[in-house]
């Protein structure tokens, strides 16, 4: 392996778009959570798929690691170049290439963010619904199989990517899928690459499924006497078939964080944040049905947001939960983790997580996309406090064991990255052999995001 030789050769291809400056390397070494900085040896800024192909061809020949990077908003360290090498910054490949309004799809480059895409789609009456909170790049969202607040109605990235262009480790460019809405031809390589976290290929183009902008939208918050009552409402809502666009749970600890961060005055009790999409009559009927159902579980303090600016403020609060967590125990960092369980097991999983955090003396607010059984814990930690970090590690291990025991998964949307590698054996067992075989076949030199997702054999 010769990283220096690879950097020398890449400089001839990219010129000033390859940099080894300390400032650029440091900016690509950082992350949103608790992982230590991991600087690359150089940062590359490609502008075309052909350049990505050339970069990977050179890096493959020299055994130089390549870690693709989007907005850097991932929470499990996916984008950290822990083996050095090249940080492949995709931010300059940020164009909307094509909108096919009649077919309700769009072709984009991976560095385009979801907010920028929806801004460009406003005049078409269409939108892209996957909303992980952060203004992530669409390539990063596909690589991590992102979902978010709207997944209960519109699905995740897995459901909303029709086709991909990607570059393999040796520089070959491939296309997977098509603009057709279904196919029975060959292996589903599109779904294989979605969620592969940059370990199998680098995504250079996406064809996305679009949806019609709803005629009417209404949102609300309400509070409950305890989390079990809130979850009971969620289960009943899903079982009766109410078409929720969003249904989000925040526990009392997270509400305290909101109040500290936003200066709000919400009662410190579990809350549901909900939203309905459809026709004016349909939205009104759905909201009334939900309100009736929620009150049976003790819901109080309904606050409706029908004006766009009120809804924006409501969801801005929810989307900034990661930063509001920082208002709890200032000076610490957040170890962010998530699990997903069958909805019927959600109350037990939440109750166990809250009990474990109290038992271990940790501040760990909970927020959840509870319509599909997914919830997040943001554990406040001091990375210099070894005892506290050990307790946080024990908490995440207990949470993972709880999720698996209840028939769930150790991560619903954060992905594996660095933080969840240690749980992959427990979740997948012998299936890890097949995953390693795929990795070896597509990236025999292990240059693509090495050290992520798969534990050592």
N, C-alpha and C positions, 0 to 999 in steps of 0.2 A: 504494500500500500504506500502511495506517495501523494499525500495531500498537496504538498508544495508543487509538485509537477503538474497536478490537475489544475491548481490555481493559475500557474503560468500559462497553460494551454487555454484556459477559459478566458484569460485576459485578452488573448488574441481574437476571440470570438465576440466578446461583449464590450471590450474597451472600458469606458468609464462606468458602465453598468455592472461592473464587478468591483467591489471595494473591500479593502481589509482595514479600513479606518476603525479605530477603537470605539468611536461613538456609534457607528452603524452596527458593529458587532455586539456592543453592549445592549443596544435597543432590541436586538433579536435574541438576546439571552434571557429576557425577562418574561414573567408570566403573571397572571391575575391572582394566583393563590400562593401556596406555601413552598413551592419547589425552589431549590437554590438556582441561581443564575447558571446558564450553560451557553457560553458564547461560541459561535461558529468560528472557523478560521477565515471565512470570507462570506460576503453576502452577494448573491447574484440577482439581477432584476431582468428576467426575460420579458420579451414583448410579443413573441409568437410561439406557436407550437413547434415550429422548426428550430427555434433557439433552445427550447426545452429539450428537444431531441438531441441537439448538439451537446448541450450541457451534460445530459445523462450518458451519452456515448463516451465523452471524455472521462467522466467520473467513473464509469464502469471499467474503462480500460486501466485506470489508475487505482481502483479500489477505494475511491474517495466517497465518504458518506454524503448523502443529500437529504435534507429535511425540508419538505415543502411547508410554506407558511402563508396563511391568509391574513386575517385581521389580528391574529394572536390572542383571541378571546377565549380559547379553549381552556377548560378548567382542570384537565388531568395531565397537563404538560406535553400534549401531543406534538407541539411545534418546537419544542426545545431540542437543539442539536447536541445531545448529550455525548456523542462520539466525535464532536467537532465537524470538520468538513465544511460543506456549503449549506447555508440557509438560502433556500430557493424562494425568494419573495415574489409572490404572484400579483402584487398590487397594481402593476402596470398593465396587466391583461384584464381590463375592467370594462369592456365594451358590451353593450346590448347589440347583438349581431342581427337579429331578425325577430319580428313579431308576426305570428300567423294567427290573426284575430279570429278567423273563421274556424280554425282548428283548435283554438284556445291553447296555444303553446308558444314558447319563445326560446331562442337560442342565445346563450350568453357565454362570455368568458368567465373563468373561475374567480377573478379578482373583483368582479362586480358585487357590491353588497346588496342585501335584500332590500334595504330602504331605498337605495338608488334605483333598483329595478322597479319598485312600486311607484316611485316618483315618475319614472318615464312611462309607466303604463297607465297613468291616471286618465288620460284622454281616451283610452280604448274601452273603458268600462270593465277591464279585467284587472286581476291582481294575483300576486303570488302569496299564498297564505302561511307558509311555514314561518313561525315566529319564535326563535329561541330566546328572545329578549335582547341580547347584544346585537349590534349592527354588524353581524358576521358576513364574511364573503360567502358567496354561493358555492364556490369550490370547497371551502373549508366545511361548510354545512353538509355537503355531500360526503366528504371524506370521513366525517365523524357521525354520519347518519343522524343529523340533528332533528329535533322536533320542536316542542315548545307549547305555548299556551293554546294554540288552535288545533292541536293534533287530534283532539277528541272528535272534531268534525271533519277536518280536511286531510288528516293523515300526516305522516312524517316525510322526510326527504326520500325515503325508500318508495313512497307512494307517489311522489310528485316529480321524479326524474325519469324521463322517457328514454334518454340516450346520452351517451358520453363519447367524447374523444379523450384519449389518454395516451401517455407516453410510458412505455415499459422501461425497466432498468437499463437495458442495453441501447435505448434510444429509439426503438421501433415505435411508430405511431399506430394505434389501433382505434377503431370505432366500434362501439357496442350499442345494441338497441337501434331503434328507429323512431320516426314520428308517428308510426302506427300505434294504436292504443292497446294492441296485444300481438303476441307472436308465439309460435311453437317451434321456432327454428333455433336449435342448438342450446348450449349452456347459457344461462342468464348471467353474462359477464357484467352487465350493468349493476345488478344487485350485488355481485361479488365485490365490485370496487366501491360501492356505496358503503361506508362504514369501515373500509380497510385502513383508514387513518394514514394514508400515504405510504404504506408498507409494501404495496404491490405495484403501484403505478402512480404517476402524477397526472391529475385531471387537468385538461387544457380547454375543454368546452363542454357545456351542458345543454341539453334540450329539456325544458321544464314544462310541466303541465300548469296551465293557468286556470283561474276560476272567475266567474262573474262577480263583480262587486255587488254586495247585497243592497237591495232597495232600501231597507230599513235596518237599523242597528240600535239595540238598547242594552245597557249594562247596569249592574247593580252590585252593591255589597250588602252583606248582612252578617250578624254575629250569632254565635251559638253558645250554649252553656258549657260545652266541652267538645273535644275533637271527635269523639264517637258520634255525637249528634250530627255534626257537620258531615262526617263520612256516611252516616245513615241516609242523609239527604241525597248525597251524591249517588249512592247505590240505587236508591229508589228512583231518582231522576233518570239514570241510565236504563234501568229495567223497564220503566214505563215508556221509553222511546222518545223522550223529549229531545229535540235536535239542538243540543247546546253547541254554541260556537266556542265557548271557553267556560271552564268551571275549575277554579283555582282555590286551594286551601292555604291559608297562612295561620300558623298557631300563635298563641299568646306571646311567645318570646319574639317572634318575627314582628308582630304588631308593635311591640315596644321599640324594636329597631326602627320601624317606619316612623313612629312618633318622634324619636330622637333625631333621625336623619332629615325628615321632611318638615318637622315642626307641626305635625298633625296632632289630633287629639282623639284618636280612635280608642274605644274601650279595649283594655288589654284582655281580650278573649279571642278564641278561634273565630276566624271570618272565612266566608266564601266570597270570592270575586267571580261574577258570572257575566256572560254576554250572549245575546241572541241575535241571529241574522235571518233575514227573510223579507217577506212582504210586510207592510205596516200591520195588517190584520193578523198575520201569522205571528209576528213578533209580540204583539199585544197579548195574543192567546197563550203563547209559550211563557211569557213573563208571569201572567196571572196563574197559570198552572204551577209554575215553579214556586211562586210565592205561597200558594195554598199548601203545597207539599212541604216546603221548608218550615212553615209555621207549625206543622204537625210535629216537627222535631225540635221545636223550641226556638226557632229563629226570631230575632228581634232586630230593630234598628235598620230596616231596609232603607237604602239610599240609592235612588235611581239616577242614572246619567244618560240622558237621551241626546243632549247636545254634543257635537263632535269634540269641542274643547274640554267638556267635562269627562268624556270617555278617555280622551288622551291623557288627562291628568291622572285618572284612576289607574290606567294601565302603565303609565310612567312610574307610578309608585310600585306596582308589582314588578316591573322589569328591572327596577333598581334595587331589588332585594339583596343582591350581592353586596352592593355598596352600603345599603342600610344595615346589613349585618356588621359592617365595619364600625358602626356607631355603638355597638355593644362591646364593651371592654376595649376602648381605643388603645392604639399602640400595638395591638396584636395583628396577626394575619389570619386569613380564613382558609381552612382546609375544607374544600367543597366536595361533597360526595352525593351520590344518588343511588336509588334502587327502584325497581318496579316489581309489583306483585299483582296477582289477580285481584280485581276490585273487591271481591268478597273477603279477602284477607287484609285489606288496607287498614281497617281499624286496629287490628292486632299488631300489624307492623308499625304503625304510628305510635301506638301505646308502648310497645317494646322499646322503640327508639327513644322516646321521651324518658322512660324509666332508666335506660342505659346511660343517657347523658347525665341525669341526676346522680346516678350511682357513681359515675366516674368524675363528678365535679366539673362538668364541662358546660359551657354555654353553646348550645347547638340549635338555633332556630330552624323551624321546618316550613318549607313552602312546597306545594305540590300541584302537578298537573293531574289532579285526582280523578278526572274523568277517565283516564286510562291506567290508573294505579301507580303512577310515577310520582315520587316525592324526593326532595332534596334536603340535605342537612348542611348548614354552614358552620363548621366547628371553629370557634375562635381559639387560636393557639399562639404561643410565643415560640418560634423556632429555636431560640436559644435555651429554652426550658426543656431539658431532656425528659424529665418526668411527665410534663404535660404532653409532650409529643408522643410519649409512650401510651398515655391514656387515650389520646386521640386515635392512635393506631388501633388500640383495643376496641374503641367505639366503632370504627369503620369495619373492623373484622366481625364484631357482633352483628352490625347492621347487615353485612353481606351474608352471614350465616342465617340470620332471620329470614332474609329475602329468599334464599335458596330453600330453606325448610318449608316455606309457605308456597313453593312452586313458582318462584319468581326468578329474577335475574339481578346480578350485582350492579348493573348499570342500565338504566332505561334510555338515557340520552347523552350523558357526559362522555361516554366511551371509555376505553381501557387506558390508552396512553401509558403513562408511567404509574399512575396511582392504583390501577386495578389489576395489574399483571399478576399479583400474588394470589388473586382469586380465580384465575382462569382455569386452573386444574380442577378446582372444586366444582365449577359450573359445567365444564365441558368434558372432563375425563378423557376417555380414549379419542374423542373427536379432535383433540388437539393434534393428534398425529396427522389427520387430514389437513388441518390448517397449516401445519409446518410443511407438509408436502407441497401445498400450493405456494407458500412463500419460497421454498427452495426452487420450484419450477420457474416462477416468474422473476425472482430476484436471487439467483444463485450466489452472487457475490455479497449479498446482505448489505447493499449500499443504501437502500431506501428506508429512511427513518429507523435505523437500527436501534435495538434496545427497547422498542415499544411493542405493545399488544401481546406478543407471545413470550411466555417464560422460556428460559433455556431448556433444552431437551434433557 
